[in-house]
Amino acid sequence: MTGKDKQEMSFEERLQEVQELTGKIESGELPLEDCVREYERGMKILAELDNELNNMNRRITVLQNGEETEISHENI
């Protein structure tokens, strides 16, 4: 992970991290155990990103439907 705390990383930075992990794994230069560890890490990040995308999609849907004029993060 970069010098930033994981919670401070933007969506795009976390996606970039997954792309870098993928590159390491695909390079064939890592031992098998390291590949598995990086794969697990990447899958965890992807699950978090997927959850975040789903939350944003719900927010957009609510806004498009005019159900609420403002949505707080606590409601999601």
Secondary structure, DSSP 8 states (H G I E B T S, - for coil): --SS-GGG--HHHHHHHHHHHHHHHHHT-S-HHHHHHHHHHHHHHHHHHHHHHHHHHHHHHHHHTTS-S---GGG-
